[in-house]
Amino acid sequence: MQSQTSSLGEFDLIQRFFKTQSELMLVSNPGSVKLGIGDDCALLKTDPAEEIAITSDMLVCGRHFFPDANPEWLGWKALAVNLSDLAAMGARPLGFTLALALPEANSAWLEAFSKGLFTIANQFACPLIGGDTTAGPLNICITAFGSIPKDEAIRRTGALAGDDIWVSGAVGDARLALAALRHELELKNGDLEIIEARMHQPTPRVHLGIALRGIANSALDISDGLLGDLRHILKQSGKDAEIFLDRIPKSTTLRKQSQTIQNQYAATGGDDYELCFTAASSSRDAITKISEDLNLPLTQIGSIKSMQSSAPEIHIVGNDGKELDTQEAGLLLKSFDHFA
């Protein structure tokens, strides 16, 4: 964090960098928020025909981002990862709370952080409605609220045998950017600049999630790696899956790497925040129409199968058309673990 400090107190800090901008959002678009920042609690207006989705994510300095990370990017990403969770269930954003621990009240850092935060908040009409600040190691925790028509939430439990498995956008770029920043490999010709935003400023697929209501049988967002995350759907739905490696969507930049790196990063890389979802094969035309309407590539990468043993399995078909053996597949089934 930069060293420019000020004599800002907690309530001055909240007023200057968060409360005023939140109030401006609510004046122009109050939505379901009856009362925002300024009292002991925020108030949301509820509709008996809808359900409230709630999600919470924490970003810890040194674990989820570098200590010298761009604060504007951090503000964006802190909210984006929560909006991505709402998207996975088909929820429309209502608002969010922010709990922020800061080593110091640094005006320049806070100005940039709040700029990134409110840029994406405005983009998805999701106002800040409350939270807390305290002194401590840099830690950002956001809880986001969304609305879903009653009984239309897209859950992880609904995958059916015969479903297609789909992925939005492309996967693996965030892991590739991280590898370059860690000097694990070298990217040429400005490729890092092309993909770095995929790591620092991911796009939550909110509009896709809403469009998939009534079409997708199950879904989740890809935060810890495509195949590792897919296993959550399989476990909760009691199903197996078949995945074709050569169908997993990859960017032009990732395709410049070796086939081994392409497969590893696309299959296991985290921080993509794309959606992985399953749907009946009869829905392919509807999904193609959604892809065209949103100008967002949606790729069918495999299918859901009936579970053949006591635990879900992912059968991975390699680029040569043959199923990978247990050892090869195991390398592509790892996902990020915060305590590993």
C-alpha positions in Angstrom: 0.0 0.0 0.0 1.2 3.5 -0.7 2.6 5.5 2.2 0.5 8.7 1.9 -1.5 8.8 5.1 -4.0 11.3 6.5 -5.8 12.1 9.8 -9.0 10.5 8.5 -11.1 8.9 11.2 -13.3 5.9 10.6 -16.5 7.9 10.0 -14.8 10.5 7.9 -13.3 7.7 5.8 -16.7 6.1 5.3 -18.4 9.4 4.4 -15.7 10.5 2.0 -15.0 7.3 0.0 -18.1 5.2 0.4 -21.3 6.7 1.8 -21.6 9.7 -0.6 -21.2 7.5 -3.7 -23.6 5.0 -2.4 -26.2 7.6 -1.7 -25.8 8.9 -5.3 -26.5 5.4 -6.6 -29.6 5.0 -4.5 -31.0 8.4 -5.5 -30.8 7.5 -9.2 -31.8 3.9 -8.8 -33.2 2.8 -5.4 -34.4 -0.6 -6.6 -35.1 -2.9 -3.7 -33.1 -0.9 -1.2 -35.4 1.0 1.3 -32.5 2.2 3.6 -28.8 2.1 2.9 -25.8 3.4 4.8 -26.4 5.5 7.9 -28.3 3.4 10.4 -27.7 0.2 12.4 -28.9 -1.9 9.5 -29.8 -1.6 5.9 -33.4 -2.4 4.8 -34.2 -4.3 1.6 -37.8 -4.4 0.3 -38.8 -8.0 -0.4 -41.3 -9.5 -2.8 -43.2 -12.7 -1.8 -42.7 -14.0 -5.4 -38.9 -13.8 -5.1 -36.1 -15.3 -3.0 -33.0 -13.5 -1.7 -29.6 -15.0 -2.6 -26.7 -14.1 -0.3 -23.0 -14.7 -0.9 -19.8 -13.6 0.9 -16.2 -13.6 -0.3 -13.0 -12.4 1.4 -9.8 -11.2 -0.3 -6.7 -11.4 2.0 -3.5 -9.5 1.2 -0.7 -12.0 0.4 -3.1 -14.8 -0.2 -5.4 -13.6 -2.9 -3.5 -10.5 -4.2 0.0 -9.1 -4.1 0.7 -6.4 -1.4 1.4 -3.8 -4.1 -1.7 -4.7 -6.1 -3.4 -1.8 -8.0 -6.1 -0.7 -5.5 -8.5 0.3 -8.3 -8.3 -3.3 -9.7 -8.8 -4.6 -6.1 -12.0 -2.6 -5.7 -13.3 -4.0 -8.9 -12.4 -7.6 -8.2 -13.6 -7.6 -4.6 -17.2 -7.0 -5.8 -16.8 -9.0 -9.1 -16.2 -12.3 -7.4 -19.4 -11.9 -5.3 -21.4 -10.8 -8.4 -20.1 -14.0 -10.1 -21.6 -16.1 -7.3 -24.9 -14.4 -7.8 -24.7 -15.0 -11.5 -24.2 -18.7 -11.0 -27.6 -19.0 -9.4 -29.3 -16.7 -11.8 -29.7 -13.8 -9.3 -30.2 -10.1 -10.1 -27.9 -8.0 -7.8 -29.7 -5.9 -5.1 -26.8 -4.5 -3.1 -23.7 -5.3 -1.0 -21.9 -4.7 2.2 -18.2 -4.0 2.6 -16.0 -4.9 5.6 -12.6 -3.4 5.2 -9.5 -3.8 7.4 -6.7 -1.2 6.6 -3.1 -0.9 7.9 -3.5 2.9 7.5 -6.1 5.4 6.3 -4.3 6.2 3.0 -6.3 8.7 1.0 -4.7 7.9 -2.4 -5.3 4.1 -1.9 -8.9 4.6 -0.8 -9.6 6.9 -3.7 -8.5 4.4 -6.2 -10.1 1.4 -4.4 -13.5 3.1 -4.2 -13.2 4.1 -7.9 -12.9 0.5 -9.0 -15.5 -0.6 -6.5 -18.2 1.8 -7.7 -17.3 1.4 -11.3 -18.5 -2.2 -11.3 -21.2 -1.5 -8.8 -22.8 1.0 -11.1 -22.3 -1.3 -14.1 -24.5 -3.9 -12.4 -26.8 -1.6 -10.5 -25.6 -3.0 -7.1 -25.3 -0.3 -4.5 -23.2 -0.4 -1.3 -25.7 -0.5 1.6 -23.5 -1.0 4.7 -20.4 -2.5 6.2 -17.6 -1.8 8.6 -14.0 -0.5 8.6 -11.2 -1.2 11.1 -7.4 -1.0 11.5 -5.6 -4.2 10.7 -3.8 -6.2 8.0 -5.4 -5.5 4.6 -8.5 -7.6 4.3 -11.5 -7.0 2.1 -14.8 -8.9 2.8 -17.9 -8.3 0.7 -21.4 -9.8 1.2 -23.7 -9.4 -1.8 -27.4 -9.8 -2.1 -29.4 -10.8 -5.1 -33.0 -11.6 -6.1 -34.3 -14.7 -7.9 -37.9 -15.5 -8.8 -39.3 -18.1 -6.4 -38.0 -21.7 -7.1 -36.0 -20.5 -10.2 -32.5 -20.5 -8.5 -30.0 -22.5 -10.6 -28.4 -24.9 -8.1 -25.5 -27.4 -8.1 -27.8 -30.3 -7.4 -29.8 -30.3 -10.6 -27.5 -31.9 -13.2 -29.2 -34.8 -15.1 -27.7 -37.7 -17.0 -27.5 -36.7 -20.7 -27.1 -33.0 -19.9 -24.6 -31.0 -22.0 -21.8 -29.3 -20.0 -21.1 -25.7 -21.1 -18.5 -23.0 -20.3 -18.8 -19.3 -20.9 -16.0 -17.2 -22.4 -12.5 -18.7 -22.2 -10.6 -20.2 -19.2 -7.0 -20.3 -18.2 -6.0 -16.7 -18.9 -5.9 -15.7 -15.2 -3.6 -18.6 -14.4 -1.4 -17.7 -17.3 -1.2 -14.1 -16.2 -0.3 -15.2 -12.6 2.5 -17.5 -14.0 3.9 -14.6 -15.9 3.8 -12.3 -12.9 5.5 -15.0 -10.8 8.2 -15.3 -13.6 7.2 -19.0 -14.0 7.2 -18.3 -17.8 7.7 -15.4 -20.1 5.0 -13.9 -22.4 6.0 -12.2 -25.6 4.8 -9.2 -27.6 2.6 -7.6 -25.0 0.6 -10.8 -24.3 0.6 -10.1 -20.6 -1.2 -6.8 -21.1 -3.8 -8.5 -23.2 -4.8 -11.1 -20.5 -3.9 -9.3 -17.3 -7.4 -7.8 -17.0 -8.8 -11.4 -16.9 -7.0 -11.8 -13.6 -7.5 -8.4 -12.0 -10.8 -7.3 -13.5 -12.9 -10.3 -14.3 -16.4 -9.9 -15.8 -19.1 -11.5 -13.7 -21.6 -13.2 -16.0 -24.7 -11.7 -14.4 -26.7 -11.3 -17.6 -25.9 -14.9 -18.6 -27.0 -16.3 -15.2 -30.4 -14.5 -15.5 -30.9 -15.7 -19.1 -30.2 -19.3 -18.0 -33.1 -19.4 -15.6 -35.4 -22.2 -16.7 -32.8 -23.5 -19.1 -29.7 -24.6 -17.0 -30.3 -27.6 -14.7 -27.2 -26.7 -12.7 -24.4 -24.1 -12.6 -21.5 -22.6 -10.7 -18.9 -20.0 -11.3 -15.3 -21.1 -12.0 -13.2 -19.7 -9.2 -10.8 -22.5 -8.2 -10.4 -24.3 -11.6 -12.8 -25.6 -14.2 -12.7 -29.4 -13.6 -12.2 -29.1 -9.8 -15.2 -26.8 -9.6 -17.2 -29.1 -11.9 -16.7 -31.9 -9.3 -18.9 -29.9 -6.9 -21.8 -30.2 -9.3 -21.1 -33.9 -9.8 -20.9 -34.5 -6.1 -24.1 -32.7 -5.2 -26.0 -34.1 -8.2 -24.7 -37.6 -7.8 -23.4 -37.9 -11.4 -20.3 -38.6 -13.5 -19.0 -36.5 -16.4 -17.2 -36.9 -19.7 -15.0 -33.9 -20.8 -13.2 -33.4 -24.1 -9.9 -31.5 -23.5 -9.8 -30.0 -27.0 -13.3 -28.4 -26.6 -12.4 -26.4 -23.5 -12.4 -22.8 -24.7 -9.0 -21.0 -24.6 -7.9 -17.6 -25.7 -5.5 -16.9 -28.5 -2.9 -16.0 -26.0 -3.1 -19.2 -24.1 -3.0 -21.2 -27.3 0.5 -19.8 -28.0 1.7 -21.9 -25.1 2.7 -25.6 -25.1 -0.2 -28.1 -25.2 0.7 -29.2 -21.7 0.4 -25.7 -20.3 -2.8 -25.1 -22.3 -4.5 -28.1 -20.8 -3.2 -27.6 -17.3 -4.2 -23.9 -17.1 -7.5 -24.3 -18.8 -8.5 -27.3 -16.7 -7.1 -26.3 -13.3 -6.5 -22.6 -13.3 -8.5 -20.5 -10.9 -9.8 -16.9 -11.0 -11.6 -17.2 -14.3 -15.1 -16.4 -13.0 -16.8 -17.8 -16.0 -19.9 -19.9 -15.6 -19.9 -23.7 -16.0 -23.5 -25.0 -16.4 -25.4 -28.1 -17.5 -28.5 -28.2 -19.7 -30.5 -30.7 -21.6 -29.3 -31.3 -25.2 -32.8 -30.1 -26.4 -31.8 -26.6 -25.1 -28.8 -26.2 -27.5 -30.7 -23.8 -29.8 -31.9 -21.7 -26.9 -28.3 -21.5 -25.5 -27.0 -20.5 -29.0 -29.5 -17.7 -29.0 -28.4 -16.5 -25.6 -24.8 -16.6 -26.8 -25.7 -14.4 -29.8 -27.8 -12.0 -27.7 -25.1 -11.5 -25.1 -22.2 -11.6 -27.6 -20.6 -14.1 -25.3 -19.1 -17.4 -26.5 -20.7 -20.5 -24.9 -19.0 -23.8 -25.5 -20.2 -27.3 -25.0 -17.3 -29.3 -23.6 -18.8 -32.6 -22.6 -21.8 -34.3 -21.0 -23.2 -35.6 -17.7 -23.3 -39.3 -17.2 -25.0 -41.6 -14.7 -22.7 -42.3 -11.7 -21.0 -45.7 -12.1 -19.3 -46.1 -8.7 -19.6 -44.8 -5.1 -18.0 -41.4 -5.9 -18.4 -39.1 -8.9 -15.8 -39.4 -11.6 -14.7 -37.2 -14.5 -13.6 -39.1 -17.6 -11.2 -36.9 -19.6 -10.8 -37.5 -23.3 -7.5 -36.2 -24.6 -6.6 -34.4 -27.8 -5.9 -37.8 -29.4 -9.5 -38.9 -28.7 -8.4 -41.4 -26.1 -9.4 -41.3 -22.4 -6.6 -40.2 -20.1 -5.3 -42.7 -17.6 -5.7 -42.1 -13.9 -2.4 -40.4 -13.4 -2.7 -38.1 -16.3 -6.3 -37.2 -15.4 -5.3 -36.6 -11.8 -3.0 -33.7 -12.8 -6.0 -32.0 -14.4 -8.4 -32.5 -11.6 -6.7 -30.4 -8.9 -8.3 -27.2 -7.8 -7.2 -24.3 -5.6 -7.5 -25.0 -1.8 -7.1 -22.1 0.6 -5.6 -24.4 3.2 -3.4 -26.5 1.0 
